[in-house]
């Protein structure tokens, strides 16, 4: 097993995962990576069976509307068309598994969490937070 890198954001209040997804998109995250969209079906309760679809066949509005207001949302998102990972958005929690083209401080052993948090700064300023946890498991 390789390195696991994640950022977990706990909200101080409940937010609709659908609205959080829209906020993330409006603040620079993109759902397209290598001409594909990777996502969880709205009826995927606990299997975490990630699905891939050509970006030309994916309809973001249909995807968002297929979720109930409080359903979790799972989707891969990236910054600058290169760096990001799997996002799970729940009512009071956002988990980002940073698995795609990670940004590093030195060489390839210390993830640059500051790079990711700077990219998310507008989003983070517009929600009520209770904690941000950045973790690397070697």
Backbone as ProteinMPNN parsed JSONL, in Angstrom:
{"seq_chain_A": "XXXXXXXXXXXXXXXXXXXXXXXXXXXXXXXXXXXXXXXXXXXXXXXXXXXXXXXXXXXXXXXXXXXXXXXXXXXXXXXXXXXXXXXXXXXXXXXXXXXXXXXXXXXXXXXXXXXXXXXXXXXXXXXXXXXXXXXXXX", "coords_chain_A": {"N_chain_A": [[0.839, -1.183, 0.0], [0.526, 2.215, -0.823], [1.359, 5.645, -0.034], [-1.095, 7.437, 1.798], [-2.968, 10.306, 1.528], [-4.824, 12.877, 2.92], [-7.363, 15.41, 3.371], [-9.523, 16.54, 5.757], [-12.478, 18.163, 6.419], [-14.423, 19.512, 8.84], [-17.62, 20.77, 9.267], [-19.151, 23.466, 11.046], [-21.812, 23.593, 11.116], [-24.748, 22.111, 9.578], [-24.717, 21.492, 6.105], [-26.137, 21.358, 2.85], [-24.977, 18.737, 0.893], [-25.137, 18.93, -1.899], [-25.16, 21.692, -2.308], [-22.675, 22.363, -1.287], [-21.038, 21.077, -3.164], [-21.631, 22.635, -5.452], [-20.578, 25.083, -4.568], [-17.846, 24.433, -4.368], [-17.234, 23.97, -7.06], [-17.744, 26.527, -8.061], [-15.642, 27.795, -6.892], [-13.325, 27.051, -8.167], [-12.648, 24.291, -8.346], [-12.66, 21.432, -10.487], [-14.671, 19.03, -12.188], [-13.83, 17.428, -14.19], [-11.382, 15.211, -15.356], [-8.774, 14.19, -17.251], [-10.511, 13.921, -19.439], [-12.616, 12.529, -18.343], [-15.233, 11.775, -15.935], [-15.433, 10.921, -12.609], [-17.389, 9.353, -10.234], [-19.735, 8.759, -7.506], [-22.653, 6.839, -7.556], [-25.899, 8.135, -6.755], [-27.408, 6.299, -5.291], [-25.558, 4.695, -4.098], [-24.887, 3.533, -1.201], [-23.05, 2.467, 0.844], [-21.104, 1.107, -0.584], [-19.155, 2.323, -2.148], [-18.508, 2.251, -4.889], [-16.909, 3.479, -7.318], [-17.687, 5.174, -10.285], [-16.943, 5.638, -13.758], [-17.209, 7.964, -16.432], [-17.33, 9.238, -19.723], [-16.576, 12.638, -20.183], [-18.157, 14.064, -21.961], [-20.546, 12.774, -21.896], [-21.534, 13.167, -19.409], [-23.791, 14.816, -17.321], [-23.85, 17.486, -15.361], [-25.895, 18.927, -14.016], [-28.001, 17.043, -14.018], [-26.777, 15.075, -12.469], [-26.479, 16.406, -9.988], [-29.186, 16.964, -9.425], [-30.117, 14.388, -9.129], [-29.621, 13.664, -6.569], [-30.907, 13.67, -3.253], [-31.617, 16.414, -1.051], [-30.075, 16.122, 1.296], [-28.404, 13.969, 0.783], [-25.282, 12.17, 0.642], [-22.533, 13.156, -1.41], [-20.378, 11.947, -3.832], [-17.496, 12.488, -5.65], [-14.85, 12.897, -8.033], [-12.557, 15.498, -8.032], [-10.544, 18.163, -9.333], [-7.852, 20.582, -9.235], [-6.614, 23.012, -11.473], [-6.71, 21.26, -13.617], [-5.24, 19.01, -12.928], [-4.354, 18.288, -10.228], [-5.707, 16.69, -7.428], [-8.428, 14.755, -6.14], [-10.514, 12.131, -4.736], [-13.613, 13.172, -3.532], [-15.735, 13.169, -0.755], [-18.749, 14.316, 0.226], [-20.601, 15.216, 2.92], [-23.32, 15.986, 5.211], [-22.13, 17.486, 7.332], [-19.456, 17.47, 6.824], [-16.496, 17.196, 4.89], [-14.495, 15.212, 2.997], [-11.4, 14.765, 1.507], [-9.578, 12.759, -0.473], [-6.477, 12.941, -1.387], [-5.248, 12.018, -4.184], [-4.354, 12.309, -6.766], [-1.785, 13.354, -8.76], [-0.23, 14.662, -6.648], [0.722, 17.571, -4.779], [3.876, 18.508, -3.541], [6.081, 19.426, -0.812], [8.92, 19.007, -0.523], [10.831, 17.109, -2.594], [9.392, 13.94, -2.877], [7.977, 13.252, -0.541], [6.719, 14.771, 1.44], [3.624, 15.995, 1.606], [2.213, 19.01, 0.251], [0.14, 20.551, 1.945], [-0.599, 23.164, 2.312], [-0.723, 24.249, -0.278], [-3.084, 23.115, -1.27], [-4.971, 24.082, 0.603], [-4.76, 26.843, 0.194], [-5.825, 26.983, -2.386], [-8.419, 26.399, -1.754], [-9.229, 28.509, -0.229], [-11.155, 30.64, -0.582], [-13.573, 29.237, -0.589], [-13.393, 28.076, 1.999], [-13.54, 30.329, 3.612], [-16.159, 31.014, 3.348], [-17.801, 29.241, 4.632], [-18.921, 27.809, 7.729], [-16.635, 26.573, 9.94], [-15.511, 23.784, 11.939], [-13.271, 22.232, 12.214], [-10.144, 21.495, 10.549], [-8.391, 18.899, 9.225], [-5.337, 17.628, 8.239], [-3.732, 14.918, 6.823], [-1.21, 12.46, 6.53], [-0.471, 9.208, 5.73], [1.984, 6.927, 5.857]], "CA_chain_A": [[0.0, 0.0, 0.0], [1.29, 3.445, -0.912], [1.041, 6.743, 0.861], [-2.465, 7.952, 1.771], [-2.959, 11.716, 1.896], [-6.209, 13.372, 2.943], [-7.757, 16.6, 4.112], [-10.889, 16.37, 6.246], [-13.007, 19.433, 6.885], [-15.669, 19.388, 9.596], [-18.389, 22.003, 9.28], [-19.743, 23.805, 12.34], [-23.264, 23.446, 10.953], [-25.081, 21.225, 8.462], [-24.873, 22.074, 4.774], [-26.534, 20.409, 1.821], [-23.831, 18.325, 0.075], [-25.316, 19.456, -3.252], [-24.754, 23.095, -2.3], [-21.215, 22.375, -1.102], [-20.47, 20.742, -4.473], [-21.739, 23.829, -6.297], [-19.604, 26.06, -4.049], [-16.499, 23.997, -4.748], [-17.091, 24.22, -8.496], [-17.662, 27.978, -8.232], [-14.378, 28.268, -6.337], [-12.156, 26.61, -8.918], [-12.464, 22.85, -8.538], [-13.23, 20.945, -11.735], [-15.068, 17.617, -12.103], [-13.271, 16.713, -15.336], [-9.974, 14.847, -15.275], [-8.403, 13.35, -18.389], [-11.73, 13.744, -20.231], [-13.527, 11.618, -17.645], [-15.804, 12.162, -14.649], [-15.508, 9.774, -11.706], [-18.387, 9.742, -9.243], [-20.541, 7.727, -6.867], [-24.078, 6.892, -7.843], [-26.633, 8.613, -5.578], [-27.923, 5.187, -4.493], [-24.427, 3.955, -3.542], [-24.931, 3.875, 0.225], [-21.788, 2.169, 1.524], [-20.218, 0.272, -1.398], [-18.106, 3.17, -2.703], [-18.196, 1.74, -6.217], [-16.696, 4.666, -8.138], [-18.031, 4.986, -11.685], [-16.289, 6.544, -14.701], [-17.973, 8.252, -17.627], [-16.749, 10.257, -20.595], [-17.081, 13.952, -19.77], [-19.173, 14.51, -22.919], [-21.8, 12.094, -21.573], [-21.909, 13.486, -18.036], [-24.57, 16.039, -17.166], [-23.686, 17.898, -13.969], [-27.199, 19.27, -13.437], [-28.713, 15.783, -13.756], [-26.103, 14.432, -11.342], [-26.854, 17.126, -8.769], [-30.621, 16.782, -9.189], [-30.413, 13.0, -8.776], [-29.398, 13.528, -5.13], [-31.786, 14.387, -2.338], [-30.945, 17.573, -0.455], [-29.119, 15.746, 2.339], [-27.606, 12.804, 0.383], [-23.85, 12.377, 0.449], [-22.107, 13.279, -2.791], [-19.017, 11.482, -4.06], [-17.036, 12.851, -6.989], [-13.444, 13.262, -8.147], [-12.395, 16.884, -8.445], [-9.143, 18.567, -9.466], [-7.468, 21.971, -9.486], [-5.688, 23.215, -12.592], [-6.799, 20.074, -14.471], [-4.214, 18.021, -12.648], [-4.105, 17.838, -8.864], [-6.927, 16.582, -6.633], [-8.736, 13.396, -5.698], [-11.892, 11.733, -4.439], [-14.285, 13.95, -2.504], [-16.994, 12.729, -0.159], [-19.369, 15.47, 0.855], [-21.731, 14.858, 3.761], [-23.985, 17.15, 5.811], [-21.276, 18.301, 8.185], [-18.115, 16.917, 6.658], [-15.93, 17.057, 3.551], [-13.256, 14.443, 3.017], [-10.72, 14.781, 0.22], [-8.461, 11.833, -0.575], [-5.599, 13.562, -2.379], [-4.647, 10.854, -4.823], [-3.997, 12.58, -8.153], [-0.724, 14.344, -8.979], [-0.089, 15.424, -5.401], [1.694, 18.648, -4.639], [4.799, 18.185, -2.457], [6.999, 20.456, -0.344], [10.294, 18.646, -0.823], [10.908, 15.776, -3.174], [8.106, 13.265, -2.968], [7.634, 12.602, 0.713], [5.936, 15.625, 2.33], [2.582, 16.678, 0.834], [2.081, 20.443, 0.476], [-1.254, 20.836, 2.282], [-0.811, 24.597, 2.155], [-1.117, 24.468, -1.679], [-4.508, 22.766, -1.386], [-5.774, 24.988, 1.429], [-4.797, 28.127, -0.503], [-6.771, 26.84, -3.493], [-9.764, 26.323, -1.18], [-9.391, 29.578, 0.755], [-12.419, 31.367, -0.745], [-14.598, 28.312, -0.104], [-13.267, 27.917, 3.45], [-13.975, 31.567, 4.259], [-17.605, 31.182, 3.179], [-18.541, 28.241, 5.4], [-18.563, 27.78, 9.147], [-15.771, 25.411, 10.18], [-15.145, 23.408, 13.301], [-11.885, 21.755, 12.184], [-9.512, 21.029, 9.316], [-7.348, 17.929, 9.547], [-4.541, 17.189, 7.111], [-3.112, 13.689, 7.303], [-0.435, 11.61, 5.633], [-0.157, 7.897, 6.291], [3.037, 6.313, 5.024]], "C_chain_A": [[0.878, 1.237, 0.0], [0.853, 4.453, 0.118], [-0.423, 7.154, 0.688], [-2.435, 9.373, 2.315], [-4.389, 12.226, 1.846], [-6.315, 14.674, 3.722], [-9.22, 16.405, 4.481], [-11.341, 17.672, 6.892], [-14.346, 19.173, 7.57], [-16.347, 20.747, 9.636], [-18.993, 22.215, 10.663], [-21.269, 23.762, 12.292], [-23.502, 22.522, 9.767], [-25.266, 22.035, 7.189], [-25.363, 20.977, 3.834], [-25.299, 20.034, 0.999], [-23.92, 18.839, -1.367], [-24.854, 20.914, -3.33], [-23.243, 23.237, -2.105], [-20.532, 22.059, -2.433], [-20.508, 21.959, -5.397], [-20.742, 24.898, -5.87], [-18.186, 25.703, -4.473], [-16.241, 24.25, -6.23], [-16.938, 25.716, -8.752], [-16.359, 28.562, -7.716], [-13.165, 27.586, -6.958], [-11.902, 25.13, -9.054], [-13.21, 22.413, -9.786], [-13.561, 19.461, -11.596], [-14.48, 16.787, -13.232], [-11.79, 16.46, -15.133], [-9.687, 13.841, -16.378], [-9.642, 12.934, -19.189], [-12.736, 12.771, -19.62], [-14.086, 12.307, -16.4], [-15.913, 10.88, -13.833], [-16.391, 10.189, -10.54], [-19.004, 8.507, -8.591], [-21.988, 7.928, -7.281], [-24.809, 7.377, -6.596], [-27.186, 7.481, -4.713], [-26.813, 4.273, -3.977], [-24.313, 4.348, -2.069], [-23.573, 3.673, 0.89], [-20.817, 1.335, 0.702], [-19.007, 1.034, -1.927], [-17.566, 2.591, -4.007], [-18.106, 2.933, -7.169], [-16.923, 4.327, -9.604], [-17.3, 6.022, -12.534], [-17.175, 6.735, -15.916], [-17.239, 9.328, -18.425], [-17.387, 11.602, -20.257], [-18.163, 14.477, -20.712], [-20.536, 13.898, -22.616], [-22.325, 12.444, -20.184], [-22.647, 14.813, -17.992], [-24.55, 16.415, -15.684], [-25.022, 18.218, -13.315], [-28.009, 18.02, -13.121], [-28.113, 15.064, -12.551], [-26.528, 15.085, -10.028], [-28.318, 16.871, -8.431], [-30.997, 15.347, -8.822], [-30.213, 12.722, -7.284], [-30.5, 14.251, -4.366], [-30.954, 15.472, -1.658], [-29.847, 17.159, 0.52], [-28.295, 14.497, 2.003], [-26.128, 13.143, 0.319], [-23.579, 12.442, -1.052], [-20.665, 12.799, -2.861], [-18.61, 11.784, -5.485], [-15.544, 13.159, -6.941], [-13.376, 14.679, -8.675], [-10.907, 17.234, -8.451], [-9.02, 20.084, -9.595], [-6.513, 21.985, -10.66], [-5.617, 21.999, -13.516], [-5.741, 19.026, -14.168], [-4.18, 17.473, -11.237], [-5.397, 17.829, -8.053], [-7.153, 15.161, -6.17], [-10.212, 13.197, -5.447], [-12.446, 12.575, -3.305], [-15.544, 13.239, -2.057], [-17.546, 13.921, 0.6], [-20.597, 14.991, 1.61], [-22.287, 16.124, 4.4], [-23.046, 18.069, 6.586], [-19.791, 17.971, 8.009], [-17.736, 16.871, 5.186], [-14.612, 16.326, 3.683], [-12.679, 14.423, 1.607], [-9.534, 13.836, 0.303], [-7.59, 12.338, -1.719], [-4.764, 12.472, -3.046], [-4.144, 11.11, -6.237], [-2.967, 13.696, -8.244], [-0.544, 15.257, -7.774], [0.969, 16.509, -5.504], [2.559, 18.336, -3.415], [5.661, 19.382, -2.088], [8.419, 20.183, -0.799], [10.31, 17.242, -1.399], [9.532, 15.171, -3.303], [7.726, 12.584, -1.664], [6.83, 13.456, 1.685], [4.9, 16.38, 1.496], [2.475, 18.155, 1.232], [0.605, 20.782, 0.714], [-1.576, 22.318, 2.102], [-1.263, 24.924, 0.729], [-2.613, 24.222, -1.837], [-5.388, 23.741, -0.604], [-5.843, 26.39, 0.813], [-5.802, 28.082, -1.642], [-8.214, 26.863, -2.985], [-10.099, 27.525, -0.296], [-10.707, 30.338, 0.62], [-13.57, 30.505, -0.222], [-14.573, 28.238, 1.422], [-13.716, 29.166, 4.212], [-15.489, 31.729, 4.234], [-18.44, 30.112, 3.868], [-18.104, 28.351, 6.857], [-17.847, 26.467, 9.428], [-15.681, 25.066, 11.652], [-13.73, 22.843, 13.333], [-11.454, 21.425, 10.756], [-8.384, 20.108, 9.746], [-6.655, 17.51, 8.269], [-3.704, 16.005, 7.586], [-2.369, 12.979, 6.181], [-0.134, 10.319, 6.36], [0.811, 7.234, 5.326], [2.934, 4.811, 5.066]], "O_chain_A": [[1.862, 1.305, 0.736], [0.078, 4.15, 1.025], [-0.928, 7.211, -0.433], [-1.944, 9.62, 3.417], [-5.088, 12.035, 0.851], [-5.498, 14.991, 4.587], [-10.056, 16.138, 3.618], [-10.682, 18.208, 7.783], [-15.284, 18.675, 6.949], [-15.73, 21.75, 9.994], [-19.308, 21.254, 11.365], [-21.93, 23.883, 13.323], [-22.57, 22.187, 9.036], [-25.879, 23.103, 7.187], [-25.033, 19.805, 4.012], [-24.634, 20.919, 0.461], [-22.899, 19.146, -1.983], [-24.23, 21.318, -4.311], [-22.613, 24.121, -2.685], [-19.548, 22.708, -2.791], [-19.513, 22.271, -6.051], [-20.127, 25.548, -6.716], [-17.419, 26.571, -4.889], [-15.156, 24.692, -6.61], [-16.107, 26.131, -9.559], [-16.003, 29.691, -8.056], [-12.096, 27.546, -6.35], [-11.017, 24.734, -9.812], [-14.267, 22.957, -10.108], [-12.817, 18.717, -10.957], [-14.617, 15.564, -13.233], [-11.033, 17.366, -14.784], [-10.289, 12.769, -16.426], [-9.804, 11.772, -19.563], [-13.608, 12.254, -20.318], [-13.516, 13.267, -15.882], [-16.427, 9.872, -14.316], [-16.179, 11.237, -9.93], [-18.826, 7.379, -9.051], [-22.479, 9.055, -7.346], [-24.386, 7.064, -5.483], [-27.413, 7.68, -3.52], [-27.097, 3.188, -3.47], [-23.716, 5.371, -1.736], [-23.009, 4.618, 1.442], [-19.798, 0.892, 1.232], [-17.946, 0.445, -2.131], [-16.359, 2.459, -4.205], [-19.108, 3.344, -7.755], [-16.419, 3.322, -10.106], [-17.064, 7.145, -12.088], [-17.816, 5.793, -16.381], [-16.607, 10.216, -17.854], [-18.601, 11.688, -20.067], [-19.008, 15.267, -20.29], [-21.564, 14.435, -23.028], [-23.437, 12.058, -19.825], [-22.191, 15.809, -18.554], [-25.162, 15.738, -14.857], [-25.26, 17.82, -12.174], [-28.639, 17.943, -12.066], [-28.835, 14.515, -11.719], [-26.892, 14.398, -9.073], [-28.652, 16.593, -7.279], [-32.07, 15.11, -8.267], [-30.596, 11.659, -6.794], [-30.966, 15.312, -4.782], [-29.724, 15.436, -1.695], [-28.791, 17.79, 0.56], [-27.557, 14.011, 2.859], [-25.757, 14.268, -0.018], [-24.306, 11.857, -1.854], [-19.83, 13.196, -2.048], [-19.294, 11.386, -6.428], [-15.034, 13.627, -5.923], [-14.051, 15.024, -9.645], [-10.12, 16.682, -7.683], [-9.955, 20.77, -10.007], [-5.7, 21.075, -10.822], [-4.58, 21.742, -14.127], [-5.378, 18.238, -15.042], [-3.988, 16.269, -11.067], [-6.102, 18.836, -7.993], [-6.208, 14.443, -5.847], [-11.05, 13.986, -5.884], [-11.831, 12.684, -2.245], [-16.327, 12.763, -2.88], [-16.899, 14.463, 1.497], [-21.52, 14.431, 1.021], [-21.778, 17.218, 4.156], [-23.159, 19.292, 6.501], [-18.982, 18.165, 8.917], [-18.564, 16.545, 4.335], [-13.716, 16.771, 4.399], [-13.374, 14.106, 0.641], [-8.592, 14.077, 1.058], [-7.938, 12.174, -2.889], [-3.72, 12.064, -2.539], [-3.561, 10.215, -6.85], [-3.232, 14.835, -7.859], [-0.69, 16.475, -7.876], [1.965, 16.378, -6.215], [2.038, 17.944, -2.37], [5.942, 20.243, -2.922], [9.053, 21.048, -1.403], [9.852, 16.296, -0.758], [8.606, 15.82, -3.788], [7.212, 11.466, -1.673], [6.304, 12.928, 2.664], [5.251, 17.303, 0.761], [2.629, 18.503, 2.403], [-0.09, 21.24, -0.192], [-2.707, 22.675, 1.773], [-2.111, 25.798, 0.547], [-3.321, 25.016, -2.457], [-6.431, 24.172, -1.096], [-6.876, 27.052, 0.904], [-6.551, 29.038, -1.847], [-9.122, 27.295, -3.697], [-11.161, 27.548, 0.326], [-11.323, 30.654, 1.637], [-14.436, 30.994, 0.504], [-15.619, 28.328, 2.064], [-14.216, 29.064, 5.332], [-16.042, 32.501, 5.017], [-19.66, 30.08, 3.705], [-17.055, 28.914, 7.168], [-18.385, 25.387, 9.183], [-15.764, 25.943, 12.512], [-13.048, 22.951, 14.352], [-12.272, 21.123, 9.887], [-7.524, 20.494, 10.538], [-7.308, 17.083, 7.316], [-3.047, 16.078, 8.624], [-2.836, 12.908, 5.044], [0.396, 10.328, 7.471], [0.507, 7.011, 4.154], [3.73, 4.121, 4.43]]}, "name": "protein", "num_of_chains": 1, "seq": "XXXXXXXXXXXXXXXXXXXXXXXXXXXXXXXXXXXXXXXXXXXXXXXXXXXXXXXXXXXXXXXXXXXXXXXXXXXXXXXXXXXXXXXXXXXXXXXXXXXXXXXXXXXXXXXXXXXXXXXXXXXXXXXXXXXXXXXXXX"}
